[in-house]
Amino acid sequence: MRRFHHFVLGLLGLLLLSSCGEDSGFTEPVDIPVGNVIVTNLISDSPELTVFSPSQLVGQLHYTISSGIQVVTPQVPVEFRVLHYVNDNQVTLMSPSITVDIDHVQNVILSGTMAAPTTIFADNAPPDFADGSTDALFQFVNATTSVDSMSVTLTNPQADTQSAVVANGEVSSLLTTTGGEGLQIEVRDSATDDLLWSSGDFAFSALTVREFILIDYFGPGDEAVKMFTVNDLTFFSNEQLDIAVRLANTIPDRGPIDISVDDTVVASNLAFGEFTDYVTIPAGTNDFSVSTFGDSEDIIFTSTRIMIAGYFHTFAATGSGDTNSGSISVDNKRPIPSHAQFQLTNLAVSTTSVDVFLLKSGEAITETMPVSVGLTPSSFFAIEFDPGSFDLVVTTNNTEDVLFGPQRLDFEANQIYELILTDAEGGGAPMQAIYLDGF
């Protein structure tokens, strides 16, 4: 009976709605106009920034990270707040006022330095591509701290060359090209004509809109700047930047090893726990081969990896017995003057997963949360925090079973610290640490 009653009520509701629709006083719903905002953190020395709109959290943004689209009331100034943490206290860095037109998308680019932050507003109306169009739209942004003015040229085998001169903190006009492959961008210093950055070939899809933003660069090589596009850090996959890799031996139950990259020996007689300085290798796909020291025929394992141009990496030979492989981490080299940074890689293959704690003096693992939970072998994490002295403790995941530590570590601001956990020489417990940068 209850089902029947609900069905009758549903029919009555439909009849009432139908009668309302026929009433001359019925008004069709209208679209509410909106504006759209994206916030991008390009402050070159910033820690993680927390951004709020008047109504909600916009995002927690590390360098080069953008928020999702925030819907705001158009044509009305809206104040956003940008915060960071100092000694566990929130501090307001800036409060930009943002006004967006109806249906526009505005990228609010936080740029400059922590001592002198500023904003760049890159505003775009909704694109109006004609039927069958192969056009693509783009604009250039100069968000560096070092380039007063850049001269940018985009070449396209399918269309005319486009050029722009963009002063620091400015945005070019919206430019048009034809979507396709084989495009290239070249950036020069307007004053000296020195080449600052080159994209190599890239593809640009038709019917899309892109912002190409010149930013400060912290990777290998002599370059000080690079270009990127929002939410796609590998868009320029052929950019003309170096790849740097450091080699490490974390295989606990073998003798010294040799490591070759693309048939060239780059590390020789590398004992357990040892690592090299960074070396430059070709961009693209790289073949790593790990063999017994002095015997290139006794190959322990091979590994083919695609390395990311413009980044530092650590390649570690890991495993035990006859099960060996290569582990790669991406190493951050961008210092933060107000914070210490710490990266830890778990290459202790006898473990399943571990929790990592950084404890203040006198603090117990039962009194605080781990900085990393369930870190499996060949995984790594990176954090930033106020400088100080902490005890590093590693436990089996979700237990109080201590595998390593407490080991007292001193962290200073503006420094980056890297550490690898391994098994003991010969294999198994006790867990050991290889101290890399910063220590």
C-alpha positions in Angstrom: 0.0 0.0 0.0 2.9 2.4 0.8 4.3 2.0 -2.7 1.0 2.8 -4.2 0.6 5.9 -2.1 4.0 7.2 -3.2 3.2 6.5 -6.9 -0.1 8.5 -6.6 1.7 11.4 -4.9 4.3 11.3 -7.7 1.6 11.5 -10.4 0.0 14.4 -8.5 3.3 16.2 -8.4 3.8 15.8 -12.1 0.3 17.1 -12.8 0.9 20.2 -10.6 4.2 20.9 -12.3 2.6 20.6 -15.7 -0.2 23.0 -14.7 2.4 25.5 -13.5 4.2 25.3 -16.8 1.1 26.3 -18.6 0.5 29.2 -16.3 1.2 32.5 -18.0 2.9 33.6 -14.8 5.5 30.8 -14.9 9.1 32.0 -15.5 11.8 29.8 -17.0 14.9 29.5 -14.8 17.8 31.6 -15.9 21.5 30.9 -15.8 23.3 32.7 -13.0 26.4 34.5 -14.3 29.7 33.4 -12.9 33.3 34.2 -13.1 36.1 31.6 -12.8 39.4 32.0 -10.9 42.6 29.8 -10.8 45.4 30.6 -8.4 49.0 29.5 -9.3 51.9 29.7 -6.9 55.0 31.0 -8.7 56.7 32.7 -5.8 60.2 31.3 -6.3 61.3 31.0 -2.6 57.9 30.2 -1.1 56.9 27.4 1.2 53.5 25.8 0.7 51.0 28.6 0.5 47.4 28.2 1.7 44.8 30.2 -0.3 41.3 31.1 0.8 38.4 32.7 -1.0 35.8 34.5 1.2 33.8 31.2 1.3 36.2 28.3 1.2 39.7 26.9 1.0 41.0 27.3 -2.5 44.1 25.2 -2.2 47.4 24.4 -0.6 49.9 25.3 -3.3 53.6 24.4 -3.6 55.7 26.2 -6.2 54.4 25.7 -9.8 51.1 24.2 -8.5 47.7 25.6 -9.5 44.3 25.4 -7.7 41.2 24.0 -9.3 38.7 26.5 -10.8 36.9 28.6 -8.2 33.5 30.0 -9.1 33.0 33.6 -8.0 30.5 36.4 -8.5 31.5 38.2 -11.6 32.2 42.0 -11.9 32.4 42.3 -8.1 35.8 42.6 -6.3 36.5 39.4 -4.3 39.3 39.3 -1.8 41.4 36.2 -1.6 43.8 35.5 1.3 47.2 33.9 0.9 48.7 32.5 4.0 51.8 30.6 5.1 53.0 29.1 8.4 55.8 30.4 10.6 56.4 28.5 13.8 53.1 26.7 13.4 51.3 30.1 13.2 49.4 31.3 10.2 50.7 34.5 8.7 49.0 36.5 5.9 51.3 37.0 3.0 49.0 39.0 0.7 45.3 39.6 0.1 44.8 40.2 -3.6 41.5 41.7 -4.8 40.1 39.9 -7.8 37.5 41.1 -10.3 36.4 38.7 -13.1 34.1 39.3 -16.0 31.2 37.1 -16.8 32.3 33.6 -18.0 35.9 34.7 -18.0 38.7 32.5 -16.6 41.3 34.5 -14.7 44.6 32.9 -13.6 45.8 34.8 -10.5 49.6 34.2 -10.6 51.4 34.7 -7.3 54.9 35.8 -8.2 57.9 37.7 -6.9 59.5 36.6 -3.6 58.3 36.1 -0.1 59.9 39.5 0.8 58.2 41.2 -2.2 55.2 39.2 -3.4 53.1 40.4 -6.3 50.3 39.2 -8.5 49.9 38.8 -12.2 46.4 38.6 -13.6 46.0 36.5 -16.8 42.4 37.0 -17.9 40.7 35.1 -20.8 37.3 35.4 -22.2 35.6 32.1 -23.3 37.0 31.2 -26.7 34.7 31.4 -29.7 36.2 29.0 -32.2 34.4 28.8 -35.6 33.1 25.4 -36.8 35.9 23.4 -38.3 38.5 25.7 -36.9 42.0 24.4 -36.3 43.1 27.5 -34.3 44.8 27.4 -30.9 45.1 30.4 -28.6 47.9 31.3 -26.3 49.6 34.1 -24.4 53.0 34.6 -22.8 53.6 35.5 -19.1 56.9 36.7 -17.6 56.8 35.6 -13.9 60.5 35.4 -13.3 62.5 37.3 -10.6 65.5 37.9 -13.0 64.3 38.7 -16.5 63.3 42.4 -16.9 62.0 41.8 -20.4 61.8 38.7 -22.6 61.5 38.4 -26.4 59.5 35.3 -27.3 59.1 33.6 -30.7 56.8 30.7 -31.5 57.4 29.0 -34.8 54.9 26.6 -36.4 55.4 24.6 -39.6 51.6 25.0 -40.2 51.3 28.7 -39.5 53.0 32.1 -39.4 55.6 32.8 -36.7 54.3 34.7 -33.7 56.4 37.0 -31.5 56.0 39.1 -28.4 58.0 41.2 -26.0 56.8 40.8 -22.4 58.1 42.9 -19.5 58.5 41.4 -16.1 55.2 40.8 -14.4 53.3 41.3 -17.6 51.0 39.2 -19.9 51.1 39.3 -23.7 48.0 39.8 -25.8 46.1 36.6 -26.8 47.8 35.2 -29.9 46.6 32.7 -32.5 48.3 29.8 -34.2 47.3 26.5 -35.9 47.1 23.4 -33.8 49.5 20.6 -34.7 52.9 19.2 -34.1 56.5 20.4 -34.5 56.0 23.8 -32.8 58.9 25.5 -31.0 59.3 28.4 -28.6 62.5 30.4 -28.1 63.0 32.9 -25.3 65.7 35.6 -25.3 66.6 38.4 -23.0 65.3 41.5 -24.7 68.3 43.6 -23.6 71.1 41.3 -24.5 69.5 38.9 -27.0 71.0 36.0 -25.0 69.1 32.7 -25.4 67.4 31.9 -22.1 65.3 28.8 -23.0 64.3 26.7 -25.9 61.3 24.3 -26.0 62.3 21.8 -28.6 59.4 20.3 -30.6 56.0 20.2 -28.9 52.4 19.5 -29.9 49.6 22.1 -29.4 46.1 20.8 -29.8 43.6 22.8 -31.8 40.6 24.5 -30.1 42.6 24.9 -26.8 43.9 27.9 -24.9 47.3 27.9 -23.1 49.3 30.3 -21.0 53.1 29.8 -21.5 54.7 31.2 -18.4 58.4 31.9 -17.9 59.4 31.0 -14.3 62.6 30.7 -12.2 64.4 27.4 -12.8 66.2 25.2 -10.1 67.3 22.2 -12.2 70.7 21.1 -13.5 72.6 23.2 -16.0 73.4 26.9 -16.4 69.8 28.0 -17.2 68.1 30.3 -14.7 64.6 30.2 -16.2 62.3 27.8 -18.0 58.8 27.9 -19.4 55.8 25.9 -18.3 52.1 25.7 -18.7 49.5 25.4 -16.0 48.8 21.9 -14.6 51.1 20.2 -17.2 54.7 20.2 -16.0 55.8 17.9 -18.9 54.1 19.8 -21.7 57.5 20.7 -23.1 58.9 17.1 -23.1 61.7 18.0 -25.5 62.8 21.2 -23.8 66.6 21.9 -24.1 67.5 21.3 -20.4 69.9 18.9 -18.8 69.1 15.7 -16.9 71.3 15.0 -13.8 71.4 11.7 -12.1 73.3 10.4 -9.0 74.0 6.7 -8.7 73.8 4.7 -5.4 74.4 1.1 -4.4 71.9 -0.1 -1.8 72.1 -3.9 -2.6 73.2 -5.2 0.8 74.3 -8.7 -0.1 76.6 -8.2 -3.1 80.1 -6.8 -3.6 80.9 -3.6 -5.4 79.1 -2.8 -8.7 79.5 -0.9 -11.9 76.6 1.1 -13.3 76.3 2.0 -17.0 73.9 4.4 -18.8 73.5 3.9 -22.5 76.6 1.6 -22.6 78.8 4.2 -20.9 80.1 3.4 -17.4 79.2 6.3 -15.1 79.9 4.6 -11.7 82.6 2.0 -11.0 83.5 0.0 -7.9 80.5 1.4 -6.0 80.4 -0.4 -2.7 77.2 -0.9 -0.6 76.1 2.4 0.8 78.2 4.5 -1.5 76.8 7.1 -4.0 78.3 9.3 -6.7 78.0 13.0 -7.5 75.4 14.0 -10.1 76.4 13.4 -13.7 74.7 14.7 -16.8 73.0 12.1 -19.1 71.1 12.4 -22.4 67.5 13.4 -22.3 64.8 10.8 -23.2 64.8 7.1 -22.7 67.9 5.8 -20.9 69.1 2.2 -20.5 70.7 1.4 -17.1 72.8 -1.7 -16.7 74.2 -2.8 -13.3 77.0 -5.4 -13.3 79.5 -6.9 -10.9 82.6 -4.6 -10.5 85.1 -5.3 -13.2 83.0 -7.9 -15.1 80.6 -6.3 -17.6 79.3 -9.7 -18.6 78.0 -10.5 -15.1 74.9 -8.3 -15.4 72.9 -8.1 -12.2 69.9 -6.3 -13.8 69.0 -3.8 -16.5 66.4 -1.1 -16.4 65.0 1.3 -19.1 63.8 4.6 -17.8 62.4 7.8 -19.2 64.1 10.6 -17.3 62.5 14.1 -17.0 64.6 16.9 -18.5 65.3 19.8 -16.1 65.4 17.6 -12.9 67.9 16.0 -10.6 67.4 12.3 -10.0 68.9 9.5 -7.8 69.1 6.1 -9.4 69.7 3.4 -6.7 70.5 -0.2 -7.4 68.4 -2.1 -4.8 67.0 -5.5 -3.9 68.6 -8.7 -2.5 69.7 -12.1 -3.7 68.6 -12.6 -7.3 65.8 -10.1 -7.1 67.3 -6.7 -7.9 66.0 -3.6 -9.6 66.5 0.2 -10.0 64.7 2.8 -7.9 64.5 6.4 -9.1 63.6 9.5 -7.0 63.3 13.1 -8.2 65.4 15.3 -6.0 64.2 18.8 -5.2 66.9 21.6 -5.3 64.8 24.7 -4.7 65.7 26.2 -1.3 63.2 27.8 0.9 64.8 30.5 3.1 62.3 30.2 5.9 62.1 26.4 6.0 64.1 23.2 6.1 63.2 20.5 3.6 63.7 16.7 4.1 63.4 13.9 1.6 63.5 10.2 2.7 63.6 7.2 0.4 62.8 3.7 1.7 65.1 1.1 0.1 65.1 -1.3 3.0 63.8 -4.2 1.0 63.3 -6.6 4.0 60.5 -4.3 5.2 56.9 -4.2 3.9 55.9 -0.7 4.8 57.0 1.8 7.4 55.9 4.9 9.3 58.3 7.8 9.7 58.3 10.2 12.7 60.2 13.4 13.4 59.9 13.9 17.1 60.6 17.0 19.1 62.7 16.6 22.2 61.0 14.4 24.8 58.2 13.5 22.4 57.0 9.9 22.0 55.6 8.2 18.8 52.3 7.8 20.7 52.0 11.5 21.1 52.2 12.7 17.5 51.4 11.7 13.9 54.0 10.3 11.6 55.2 12.5 8.7 54.8 9.6 6.4 52.5 6.6 6.7 52.9 3.2 5.0 56.1 4.1 3.0 56.8 1.0 1.0 60.2 0.0 -0.4 61.3 2.1 -3.4 59.0 4.9 -2.4 60.0 8.4 -1.1 58.4 11.4 0.4 59.4 15.0 0.9 58.3 17.6 3.5 59.1 21.2 4.5 59.0 22.5 8.1 60.3 25.1 10.5 64.0 24.4 11.3 65.0 22.7 14.5 66.3 19.5 16.0 64.2 16.3 15.7 64.6 12.6 16.5 64.1 10.4 13.4 62.2 7.2 14.2 61.0 4.6 11.8 58.5 1.9 12.8 56.7 -0.9 11.1 53.5 0.4 9.6 50.7 1.0 12.2 52.8 -0.4 15.1 55.2 0.8 17.8 57.8 -1.6 16.6 60.9 0.6 16.1 63.1 -0.3 13.1 65.4 2.7 13.2 66.2 5.4 15.6 65.8 7.5 17.5 68.5 9.4 15.5 68.9 13.1 16.4 69.0 15.3 13.3 69.6 19.0 13.1 67.7 20.9 10.3 68.5 24.4 9.3 66.4 26.9 7.2 67.3 27.2 3.5 68.7 23.7 3.5 67.6 20.5 1.7 68.3 17.2 3.4 68.1 13.8 1.8 68.4 10.3 3.3 68.0 6.7 2.2 67.0 3.9 4.4 68.5 0.5 3.6 68.9 -3.0 5.1 72.1 -3.8 7.0 75.1 -4.9 5.0 74.5 -8.5 4.3 70.7 -8.0 4.4 67.9 -7.7 6.9 68.0 -5.8 10.2 69.1 -3.5 11.7 67.9 -0.8 9.3 70.6 1.7 8.3 70.7 5.2 6.8 72.7 6.7 4.0 73.0 10.4 4.6 73.1 12.4 1.3 72.6 16.2 0.8 72.5 18.5 3.8 73.9 16.2 6.5 
